[in-house]
Amino acid sequence: MSAAPANIPPSLVDLTVPVDDLNPYHRNPRTGDVAAIAESLRVNGQYKAIVVNRGTHTGRPNEILAGNHTFTAAKELGWDGIAATWVDVDDEAAARIVIVDNRTSDLAGYDSALLADILADLPHLDGTGYDQDALDELLDDDSLPEPITLPSDGQGSGEVAQVEYLQWGYLQWSTTRVRITAEEVEALNGIYQRYVDESNSDLGFGWHVLQQEHKETPA
């Protein structure tokens, strides 16, 4: 085998095996974005090893259980070698590994506001799997938070009111949303408290913006 690609780090070089010696899993249910993975390999290198089954118990030698699309992307990039770790399991265990490796990724979620902040702080989006359109969608997400139920609509009717309110990191009216910082939230809370102290009421103030429950303070 020729030398390992330069973007396999020293910590993984000793795990490098020829890509031509490996075989994709014979029943992989996962579809992957090979182009995005290839971009990541170009920009970030291979930062984790794929998992390969030796095949003693399955009759299918050197079968990839985790990292099938990384393997495909590496081949498309012309890599001769790829870092791999090894197991030697039967068909049932192999299937479980393939499924759980994909399923645990599916079950994970994101703090969308934090993700957008991290992406926005990067000098460029190369190697992240995101492009500017995807980042803009995160930043401009206009999904409404759940409304809160209030004891009064502020008009003396006694009827329950529902309003839009602040979702942390955003100030929102209807479907218009503006990102705000923790410092700005503190400033808004300070203004709100001054308003209440001076008027003995929060009527007329956008109290719902601060996730504050509506309360009338006796004069």
N, C-alpha and C positions, 0 to 999 in steps of 0.2 A: 504493500500500500504506500502511496505517496504521503508526504508530510501532511499532518492535520491542518485544516484551514486556520488561518491566522486568527479568526474570530471564535475559535474554541479556546477558552481561557486555560491557563496553566493548571488550574485545579481540576479540570476535566480532561486534559490531554491524555492522561494514562488510561482513560476509559474509551478512547477513540477506536472504532472498528470500521472496516470498509463498508460503505453503504451498499455495495453490490452483494455483500454477504447476507443482507437482511431482507425480510419479506414482510409486507403489510399484513395486518390481521385479516383472516379470510372472510370474516362477516362483520366488518366494522359498521355499526349503525350511524356513526357520527359523520356529518358533513362539516367541512371546515373551510375557512377562507385561506386558501393556500397562498394567495398573493399577499395578504396581510402578514402571514407568518414569514414569508420570504423577506418582506421588508424588515421585519423585526430581526431576522437573522443577519441581514446586511448591516443594520444599524447597531443592534445590541449584542450580536453574537449569540452563540448557544449558551444560555445561562443555566439550563438544567438538562440533565441527561434524559434520553428516552428510555423506556423499559422494554426489554426483549425477553421472550420466553425461549429457553433452549430447545424445548420441544421433545424431550425424552419421553414424556407421557402422552403427548398428543400426536406424534408422528409428523409434526410440521415444524421443522427446525428454524431457529432464528426468527421467530414470528413476533412482530412488534405489538405490544399490548397497550402501551401509552406513548403517544408521540407519533402516530401514523402520519399526520399532516405535516409535522415538523420534518419527518423523514422525506416526504414528497417534496416539500419546499427546498430542502437541502439538495436533493437530486436535481431539481430544476435550476438551482444556482450553480450546479456543476461541482458540488462538494464530493470529494472522494471518501471522506470519513466523517463520522458523527459520533458523539459521545453517548454511550449506552451503559445502563446497568442491567443485570441479568437475574431472572428467576427461572425456576424449572417446575412448572405446575401442570396439573391435568386440565382437561377441557373445561370442567365446571369452574375451577378457580380462575382460569384464564378469562372466561366470559365475565366472571364477577369483576375482575380487575378492569377489563375494558369498559364495562358498564359504569362502575362506580367512579372511575376517573373522569368520565364525561358527566355523570349525574351530579357530582359534588360541584362542578363548575356551574351547572344549570341552577343549582339551589342557592348559589351565592348572589348577593345583591350589591348595591352601591349606595353610598351617601352621595346623591347626585350633586348637591351644592359643593361638597368637599372635592369631589372628582373634577368638577368644572374649575374650581380654584387651582387645583394642582396642574391641570392641563393648561390653564391660562398663564401660569407662572413659567411654563417651559419656553425656551427660546424658539422652538419649532416643534411640530407634531410628528416628525418622522420617527417611525419605530414604535409609536404608541397604539396603532390600530385606529386612531381617530384622524379625521381631516377637519378642516375649518367648518364645514357645514355641520358635522356632528357636534363639534364644540358649540357652535352658535345655537344649535337646537337645545343643548343642555342649558346654556345661558338664558335662552329665551323661552324655556318651558313655561307654558301658561296654564298648566293644570291647576285647578283651584284646590285649596286645602278644604278639609271638612269644615262646615260651618259650626259655630258654637251657638248654643241655645241660651238666651238671656232672659232674666226675669221681667224685663220691661222694655218697651220700644222707645222709651224716653218721651213719649207724648201723653202720658197719663192714662192711656187706655187699658193698661194692665195686660195687654196681649203679649204673647211670646214673640220675640223678634229673632231673626237669624241674619247674620252679617258676615261679610268677608273679614279676615283678620290677618295679622302678620304671621307668615310662616318663616321660621327663623332664617335669617339671611336675606329676606325679601320684604319689601313693602308692597302691598297689593291692593288695588281697587278694581273690582270686576275682573277683567282678564288682563289688566295692565299691571306689570310686575317690575319693580326696580330693586336691584341688589343693594343691600346696605350692610355696613360693618357692625361688629359688636359695639364699637365706640359710638356709632350713630344711634344704635338702640339705646345705649345708656343715656345719651343726650335727650332722646325722645322721652324716656322715662322721667328724666329730671324736669323737662318742660311740663309733662303731664302732672307731676306731683305739685309743681308750683301753681298750676292752674287750679287744681283741686283745693290747695291750701288757701288761695286767694278768693275763690268763689264758693267754697263749701259745697261744691257739686262738680260732677264731671260732664253734666249736660252741655252740649255744644262743642265738646272736645272729641276728637277722633279717638276715643278711648279704645275702640275695637282694634285699632292699629297696633296697640301694645299688648294685646291679649289680656286686657284687664276686664274683669267682670263689671258690668254697669251697676253702680250703686249711687243712690241719692243720699247726700249727707245733710242731716237736719241743720237748719240755720242756727 
